[in-house]
Amino acid sequence: MTPTDLVDVAREAIWVLLAVASPVMLVALGVGLIVALVQALTQVQEMTLAFVPKILAIFLSLIIFLPFMITSMIELMDQIAQRIAAL
């Protein structure tokens, strides 16, 4: 494997990492923003109010996006395995 092949594999892995992690992170960001807005409007500064909805939303988004995540990671692993087999 040449250094350019390694850079290509690393670049593809980073793109897959971003594609796999971004849906869950965006859900957490959205729920956190909504909870913070509700807390600011109602002046209720309860710490558990900030964490419980975010954790539930993350678990729900993991259940929803898990097939996409698994498919993306399997495709990346197949590409890496094909490159290794081509040596």
The first five atom37 places (N, CA, C, CB, O) and aatype in JSON, in Angstrom:
{
  "aatype": [12, 16, 14, 16, 3, 10, 19, 3, 19, 0, 1, 6, 0, 9, 17, 19, 10, 10, 0, 19, 0, 15, 14, 19, 12, 10, 19, 0, 10, 7, 19, 7, 10, 9, 19, 0, 10, 19, 5, 0, 10, 16, 5, 19, 5, 6, 12, 16, 10, 0, 13, 19, 14, 11, 9, 10, 0, 9, 13, 10, 15, 10, 9, 9, 13, 10, 14, 13, 12, 9, 16, 15, 12, 9, 6, 10, 12, 3, 5, 9, 0, 5, 1, 9, 0, 0, 10],
  "atom_mask": [
    [1, 1, 1, 1, 1],
    [1, 1, 1, 1, 1],
    [1, 1, 1, 1, 1],
    [1, 1, 1, 1, 1],
    [1, 1, 1, 1, 1],
    [1, 1, 1, 1, 1],
    [1, 1, 1, 1, 1],
    [1, 1, 1, 1, 1],
    [1, 1, 1, 1, 1],
    [1, 1, 1, 1, 1],
    [1, 1, 1, 1, 1],
    [1, 1, 1, 1, 1],
    [1, 1, 1, 1, 1],
    [1, 1, 1, 1, 1],
    [1, 1, 1, 1, 1],
    [1, 1, 1, 1, 1],
    [1, 1, 1, 1, 1],
    [1, 1, 1, 1, 1],
    [1, 1, 1, 1, 1],
    [1, 1, 1, 1, 1],
    [1, 1, 1, 1, 1],
    [1, 1, 1, 1, 1],
    [1, 1, 1, 1, 1],
    [1, 1, 1, 1, 1],
    [1, 1, 1, 1, 1],
    [1, 1, 1, 1, 1],
    [1, 1, 1, 1, 1],
    [1, 1, 1, 1, 1],
    [1, 1, 1, 1, 1],
    [1, 1, 1, 0, 1],
    [1, 1, 1, 1, 1],
    [1, 1, 1, 0, 1],
    [1, 1, 1, 1, 1],
    [1, 1, 1, 1, 1],
    [1, 1, 1, 1, 1],
    [1, 1, 1, 1, 1],
    [1, 1, 1, 1, 1],
    [1, 1, 1, 1, 1],
    [1, 1, 1, 1, 1],
    [1, 1, 1, 1, 1],
    [1, 1, 1, 1, 1],
    [1, 1, 1, 1, 1],
    [1, 1, 1, 1, 1],
    [1, 1, 1, 1, 1],
    [1, 1, 1, 1, 1],
    [1, 1, 1, 1, 1],
    [1, 1, 1, 1, 1],
    [1, 1, 1, 1, 1],
    [1, 1, 1, 1, 1],
    [1, 1, 1, 1, 1],
    [1, 1, 1, 1, 1],
    [1, 1, 1, 1, 1],
    [1, 1, 1, 1, 1],
    [1, 1, 1, 1, 1],
    [1, 1, 1, 1, 1],
    [1, 1, 1, 1, 1],
    [1, 1, 1, 1, 1],
    [1, 1, 1, 1, 1],
    [1, 1, 1, 1, 1],
    [1, 1, 1, 1, 1],
    [1, 1, 1, 1, 1],
    [1, 1, 1, 1, 1],
    [1, 1, 1, 1, 1],
    [1, 1, 1, 1, 1],
    [1, 1, 1, 1, 1],
    [1, 1, 1, 1, 1],
    [1, 1, 1, 1, 1],
    [1, 1, 1, 1, 1],
    [1, 1, 1, 1, 1],
    [1, 1, 1, 1, 1],
    [1, 1, 1, 1, 1],
    [1, 1, 1, 1, 1],
    [1, 1, 1, 1, 1],
    [1, 1, 1, 1, 1],
    [1, 1, 1, 1, 1],
    [1, 1, 1, 1, 1],
    [1, 1, 1, 1, 1],
    [1, 1, 1, 1, 1],
    [1, 1, 1, 1, 1],
    [1, 1, 1, 1, 1],
    [1, 1, 1, 1, 1],
    [1, 1, 1, 1, 1],
    [1, 1, 1, 1, 1],
    [1, 1, 1, 1, 1],
    [1, 1, 1, 1, 1],
    [1, 1, 1, 1, 1],
    [1, 1, 1, 1, 1]
  ],
  "atom_positions": [
    [[0.85, -1.18, 0.0], [0.0, 0.0, 0.0], [0.89, 1.24, 0.0], [-0.96, 0.0, 1.22], [1.84, 1.33, 0.77]],
    [[0.57, 2.15, -0.85], [1.35, 3.38, -0.93], [0.81, 4.4, 0.06], [1.33, 3.95, -2.37], [-0.3, 4.26, 0.56]],
    [[1.59, 5.42, 0.33], [1.1, 6.47, 1.23], [-0.17, 7.15, 0.73], [2.18, 7.51, 1.43], [-1.0, 7.57, 1.53]],
    [[-0.33, 7.27, -0.59], [-1.55, 7.88, -1.1], [-2.77, 7.0, -0.84], [-1.42, 8.15, -2.6], [-3.86, 7.5, -0.59]],
    [[-2.57, 5.68, -0.89], [-3.66, 4.76, -0.55], [-4.07, 4.92, 0.91], [-3.26, 3.31, -0.83], [-5.25, 4.92, 1.24]],
    [[-3.08, 5.06, 1.78], [-3.37, 5.25, 3.2], [-4.12, 6.56, 3.45], [-2.08, 5.22, 4.02], [-5.03, 6.61, 4.27]],
    [[-3.72, 7.6, 2.75], [-4.41, 8.88, 2.89], [-5.85, 8.77, 2.39], [-3.66, 10.0, 2.13], [-6.76, 9.33, 3.0]],
    [[-6.05, 8.05, 1.3], [-7.41, 7.85, 0.78], [-8.27, 7.07, 1.78], [-7.37, 7.11, -0.56], [-9.43, 7.42, 1.99]],
    [[-7.72, 6.04, 2.38], [-8.46, 5.25, 3.37], [-8.78, 6.11, 4.59], [-7.67, 4.0, 3.79], [-9.9, 6.06, 5.11]],
    [[-7.82, 6.89, 5.04], [-8.05, 7.76, 6.2], [-9.1, 8.82, 5.89], [-6.74, 8.43, 6.63], [-9.95, 9.11, 6.72]],
    [[-9.04, 9.39, 4.69], [-10.03, 10.4, 4.3], [-11.44, 9.8, 4.27], [-9.67, 11.01, 2.93], [-12.39, 10.4, 4.76]],
    [[-11.55, 8.63, 3.67], [-12.85, 7.95, 3.6], [-13.36, 7.6, 5.0], [-12.75, 6.69, 2.74], [-14.56, 7.72, 5.28]],
    [[-12.45, 7.17, 5.88], [-12.85, 6.84, 7.25], [-13.35, 8.07, 7.99], [-11.67, 6.21, 8.01], [-14.31, 7.99, 8.76]],
    [[-12.72, 9.2, 7.77], [-13.16, 10.44, 8.41], [-14.54, 10.84, 7.9], [-12.16, 11.57, 8.17], [-15.38, 11.28, 8.69]],
    [[-14.78, 10.7, 6.6], [-16.1, 11.04, 6.06], [-17.18, 10.12, 6.62], [-16.08, 10.96, 4.53], [-18.28, 10.57, 6.93]],
    [[-16.86, 8.84, 6.73], [-17.83, 7.9, 7.3], [-18.07, 8.23, 8.77], [-17.34, 6.44, 7.16], [-19.21, 8.17, 9.24]],
    [[-17.02, 8.57, 9.49], [-17.17, 8.97, 10.89], [-18.1, 10.17, 11.03], [-15.8, 9.3, 11.5], [-18.98, 10.18, 11.89]],
    [[-17.92, 11.16, 10.19], [-18.79, 12.34, 10.24], [-20.23, 12.0, 9.85], [-18.25, 13.44, 9.31], [-21.17, 12.49, 10.46]],
    [[-20.38, 11.15, 8.85], [-21.73, 10.77, 8.42], [-22.45, 9.94, 9.47], [-21.67, 9.99, 7.11], [-23.66, 10.06, 9.63]],
    [[-21.7, 9.11, 10.19], [-22.31, 8.24, 11.2], [-22.64, 9.03, 12.48], [-21.38, 7.05, 11.53], [-23.68, 8.81, 13.09]],
    [[-21.75, 9.92, 12.86], [-21.93, 10.63, 14.13], [-22.83, 11.85, 14.03], [-20.6, 11.05, 14.67], [-23.47, 12.22, 15.02]],
    [[-22.91, 12.47, 12.87], [-23.62, 13.74, 12.77], [-25.13, 13.66, 13.04], [-23.41, 14.31, 11.42], [-25.64, 14.57, 13.67]],
    [[-25.87, 12.63, 12.6], [-27.3, 12.64, 12.92], [-27.59, 12.64, 14.42], [-27.95, 11.44, 12.29], [-28.47, 13.37, 14.88]],
    [[-26.85, 11.84, 15.17], [-27.08, 11.77, 16.62], [-26.65, 13.08, 17.27], [-26.3, 10.58, 17.24], [-27.33, 13.58, 18.17]],
    [[-25.54, 13.64, 16.83], [-25.07, 14.9, 17.4], [-26.04, 16.04, 17.09], [-23.68, 15.24, 16.87], [-26.27, 16.9, 17.94]],
    [[-26.59, 16.05, 15.89], [-27.55, 17.11, 15.55], [-28.84, 16.98, 16.36], [-27.88, 17.07, 14.05], [-29.42, 17.99, 16.76]],
    [[-29.27, 15.76, 16.61], [-30.45, 15.56, 17.46], [-30.16, 16.05, 18.87], [-30.87, 14.07, 17.48], [-30.99, 16.74, 19.47]],
    [[-28.99, 15.7, 19.41], [-28.62, 16.15, 20.75], [-28.53, 17.68, 20.8], [-27.29, 15.52, 21.18], [-28.95, 18.29, 21.78]],
    [[-27.98, 18.28, 19.76], [-27.88, 19.73, 19.71], [-29.26, 20.38, 19.67], [-27.07, 20.16, 18.49], [-29.51, 21.35, 20.39]],
    [[-30.15, 19.84, 18.85], [-31.5, 20.4, 18.75], [-32.28, 20.27, 20.05], [0.0, 0.0, 0.0], [-32.92, 21.23, 20.49]],
    [[-32.22, 19.1, 20.67], [-32.94, 18.9, 21.93], [-32.33, 19.77, 23.02], [-32.9, 17.41, 22.34], [-33.07, 20.33, 23.83]],
    [[-31.02, 19.88, 23.06], [-30.37, 20.73, 24.05], [-30.75, 22.18, 23.87], [0.0, 0.0, 0.0], [-30.96, 22.9, 24.86]],
    [[-30.84, 22.63, 22.64], [-31.25, 24.01, 22.37], [-32.69, 24.26, 22.8], [-31.09, 24.33, 20.88], [-32.99, 25.3, 23.39]],
    [[-33.57, 23.32, 22.51], [-34.97, 23.47, 22.9], [-35.11, 23.48, 24.42], [-35.83, 22.34, 22.28], [-35.84, 24.3, 24.98]],
    [[-34.41, 22.56, 25.09], [-34.49, 22.5, 26.55], [-33.92, 23.77, 27.16], [-33.73, 21.27, 27.08], [-34.48, 24.3, 28.12]],
    [[-32.82, 24.27, 26.62], [-32.23, 25.51, 27.13], [-33.17, 26.69, 26.93], [-30.88, 25.79, 26.45], [-33.28, 27.56, 27.79]],
    [[-33.85, 26.71, 25.8], [-34.81, 27.79, 25.54], [-35.98, 27.72, 26.51], [-35.32, 27.73, 24.09], [-36.41, 28.74, 27.04]],
    [[-36.5, 26.52, 26.74], [-37.6, 26.35, 27.7], [-37.14, 26.73, 29.1], [-38.12, 24.9, 27.69], [-37.89, 27.37, 29.84]],
    [[-35.94, 26.35, 29.48], [-35.43, 26.71, 30.8], [-35.25, 28.22, 30.94], [-34.1, 26.01, 31.07], [-35.53, 28.79, 31.99]],
    [[-34.8, 28.86, 29.88], [-34.62, 30.31, 29.94], [-35.97, 31.03, 30.0], [-33.82, 30.79, 28.73], [-36.11, 32.04, 30.69]],
    [[-36.95, 30.51, 29.29], [-38.26, 31.16, 29.28], [-39.0, 30.96, 30.59], [-39.11, 30.64, 28.13], [-39.71, 31.86, 31.05]],
    [[-38.86, 29.8, 31.2], [-39.59, 29.52, 32.44], [-38.75, 29.77, 33.69], [-40.06, 28.08, 32.44], [-39.28, 29.72, 34.8]],
    [[-37.48, 30.05, 33.52], [-36.55, 30.29, 34.61], [-36.46, 29.1, 35.58], [-36.97, 31.54, 35.37], [-36.23, 29.27, 36.77]],
    [[-36.65, 27.92, 35.04], [-36.48, 26.7, 35.82], [-35.09, 26.16, 35.49], [-37.6, 25.63, 35.5], [-34.85, 25.74, 34.36]],
    [[-34.2, 26.17, 36.44], [-32.82, 25.77, 36.2], [-32.52, 24.43, 36.87], [-31.84, 26.85, 36.71], [-31.57, 24.31, 37.64]],
    [[-33.32, 23.45, 36.58], [-33.13, 22.1, 37.12], [-32.12, 21.36, 36.24], [-34.49, 21.32, 37.19], [-32.27, 21.31, 35.02]],
    [[-31.09, 20.78, 36.86], [-30.04, 20.12, 36.1], [-30.54, 18.86, 35.39], [-28.88, 19.76, 37.03], [-30.14, 18.59, 34.25]],
    [[-31.39, 18.09, 36.04], [-31.87, 16.86, 35.41], [-32.77, 17.16, 34.21], [-32.63, 16.0, 36.42], [-32.89, 16.34, 33.3]],
    [[-33.39, 18.32, 34.21], [-34.24, 18.7, 33.08], [-33.41, 18.85, 31.8], [-35.0, 20.0, 33.39], [-33.93, 18.67, 30.7]],
    [[-32.15, 19.18, 31.95], [-31.3, 19.35, 30.78], [-30.8, 18.0, 30.24], [-30.11, 20.24, 31.11], [-30.58, 17.87, 29.04]],
    [[-30.62, 17.01, 31.11], [-30.01, 15.76, 30.69], [-31.0, 14.69, 30.26], [-29.17, 15.23, 31.79], [-30.76, 13.99, 29.28]],
    [[-32.09, 14.55, 30.96], [-33.02, 13.44, 30.68], [-33.6, 13.51, 29.27], [-34.15, 13.43, 31.7], [-33.56, 12.5, 28.57]],
    [[-34.14, 14.66, 28.81], [-34.67, 14.67, 27.44], [-33.59, 14.44, 26.39], [-35.37, 15.99, 27.16], [-33.83, 13.82, 25.35]],
    [[-32.39, 14.95, 26.66], [-31.31, 14.77, 25.7], [-30.9, 13.3, 25.61], [-30.1, 15.63, 26.09], [-30.66, 12.79, 24.51]],
    [[-30.82, 12.62, 26.73], [-30.45, 11.21, 26.73], [-31.52, 10.38, 26.02], [-30.25, 10.69, 28.17], [-31.21, 9.5, 25.22]],
    [[-32.79, 10.67, 26.31], [-33.87, 9.94, 25.64], [-33.86, 10.19, 24.14], [-35.23, 10.34, 26.22], [-34.08, 9.26, 23.35]],
    [[-33.61, 11.42, 23.73], [-33.57, 11.73, 22.3], [-32.39, 11.04, 21.62], [-33.48, 13.25, 22.09], [-32.5, 10.59, 20.49]],
    [[-31.26, 10.96, 22.31], [-30.09, 10.29, 21.73], [-30.37, 8.8, 21.57], [-28.85, 10.5, 22.62], [-30.05, 8.22, 20.53]],
    [[-30.97, 8.17, 22.57], [-31.31, 6.75, 22.45], [-32.3, 6.51, 21.31], [-31.88, 6.23, 23.76], [-32.15, 5.56, 20.55]],
    [[-33.3, 7.36, 21.2], [-34.27, 7.22, 20.13], [-33.62, 7.41, 18.76], [-35.42, 8.21, 20.31], [-33.9, 6.67, 17.82]],
    [[-32.75, 8.42, 18.65], [-32.08, 8.64, 17.37], [-31.12, 7.51, 17.03], [-31.33, 9.97, 17.4], [-30.94, 7.18, 15.86]],
    [[-30.5, 6.9, 18.04], [-29.66, 5.74, 17.77], [-30.47, 4.58, 17.22], [-28.93, 5.31, 19.04], [-30.03, 3.89, 16.3]],
    [[-31.65, 4.38, 17.77], [-32.51, 3.3, 17.27], [-32.93, 3.58, 15.83], [-33.76, 3.15, 18.16], [-32.98, 2.67, 15.0]],
    [[-33.23, 4.84, 15.53], [-33.68, 5.2, 14.18], [-32.54, 5.13, 13.17], [-34.29, 6.6, 14.19], [-32.71, 4.59, 12.07]],
    [[-31.37, 5.68, 13.53], [-30.26, 5.79, 12.58], [-29.32, 4.59, 12.59], [-29.48, 7.02, 12.87], [-28.38, 4.57, 11.79]],
    [[-29.53, 3.61, 13.44], [-28.61, 2.48, 13.54], [-28.47, 1.7, 12.23], [-29.06, 1.56, 14.63], [-27.35, 1.32, 11.89]],
    [[-29.54, 1.43, 11.48], [-29.34, 0.72, 10.2], [-28.44, 1.49, 9.23], [-30.68, 0.45, 9.54], [-27.59, 0.89, 8.57]],
    [[-28.62, 2.81, 9.15], [-27.76, 3.63, 8.29], [-26.31, 3.59, 8.77], [-28.27, 5.08, 8.26], [-25.39, 3.5, 7.96]],
    [[-26.11, 3.66, 10.07], [-24.76, 3.65, 10.63], [-24.06, 2.32, 10.33], [-24.8, 3.9, 12.15], [-22.91, 2.3, 9.91]],
    [[-24.77, 1.23, 10.55], [-24.18, -0.09, 10.31], [-23.86, -0.28, 8.84], [-25.14, -1.21, 10.79], [-22.79, -0.8, 8.5]],
    [[-24.76, 0.14, 7.96], [-24.52, 0.02, 6.52], [-23.3, 0.82, 6.09], [-25.76, 0.48, 5.74], [-22.48, 0.34, 5.31]],
    [[-23.18, 2.03, 6.6], [-22.03, 2.88, 6.24], [-20.72, 2.25, 6.71], [-22.19, 4.28, 6.85], [-19.74, 2.25, 5.97]],
    [[-20.71, 1.73, 7.92], [-19.47, 1.14, 8.43], [-19.13, -0.16, 7.72], [-19.59, 0.9, 9.92], [-17.95, -0.46, 7.51]],
    [[-20.14, -0.95, 7.36], [-19.88, -2.19, 6.63], [-19.33, -1.88, 5.24], [-21.17, -3.03, 6.52], [-18.41, -2.56, 4.78]],
    [[-19.88, -0.87, 4.57], [-19.36, -0.49, 3.26], [-17.91, -0.03, 3.34], [-20.22, 0.62, 2.65], [-17.1, -0.38, 2.48]],
    [[-17.58, 0.75, 4.38], [-16.19, 1.18, 4.55], [-15.29, -0.03, 4.78], [-16.07, 2.17, 5.72], [-14.21, -0.11, 4.2]],
    [[-15.72, -0.95, 5.61], [-14.89, -2.13, 5.89], [-14.73, -2.99, 4.64], [-15.51, -2.97, 7.02], [-13.66, -3.55, 4.42]],
    [[-15.78, -3.09, 3.83], [-15.66, -3.83, 2.57], [-14.64, -3.17, 1.65], [-17.02, -3.91, 1.87], [-13.84, -3.87, 1.02]],
    [[-14.66, -1.85, 1.56], [-13.68, -1.14, 0.72], [-12.26, -1.38, 1.23], [-13.98, 0.36, 0.69], [-11.34, -1.6, 0.43]],
    [[-12.07, -1.33, 2.54], [-10.74, -1.56, 3.1], [-10.3, -3.0, 2.85], [-10.73, -1.25, 4.61], [-9.14, -3.23, 2.52]],
    [[-11.2, -3.95, 3.02], [-10.87, -5.36, 2.79], [-10.52, -5.6, 1.32], [-12.05, -6.26, 3.21], [-9.6, -6.37, 1.02]],
    [[-11.23, -4.96, 0.4], [-10.91, -5.1, -1.03], [-9.55, -4.53, -1.35], [-11.96, -4.43, -1.88], [-8.81, -5.09, -2.17]],
    [[-9.2, -3.4, -0.71], [-7.86, -2.83, -0.94], [-6.78, -3.76, -0.42], [-7.75, -1.45, -0.27], [-5.73, -3.92, -1.04]],
    [[-7.03, -4.37, 0.75], [-6.04, -5.28, 1.31], [-5.91, -6.52, 0.43], [-6.43, -5.68, 2.76], [-4.81, -7.0, 0.2]],
    [[-7.03, -7.03, -0.07], [-7.01, -8.23, -0.92], [-6.33, -7.95, -2.25], [-8.43, -8.75, -1.16], [-5.77, -8.85, -2.87]],
    [[-6.38, -6.7, -2.7], [-5.77, -6.35, -3.99], [-4.26, -6.3, -3.92], [-6.28, -5.01, -4.48], [-3.59, -6.25, -4.95]],
    [[-3.71, -6.32, -2.71], [-2.25, -6.28, -2.59], [-1.66, -7.54, -3.07], [-1.81, -6.02, -1.18], [-0.44, -7.7, -3.04]]
  ]
}
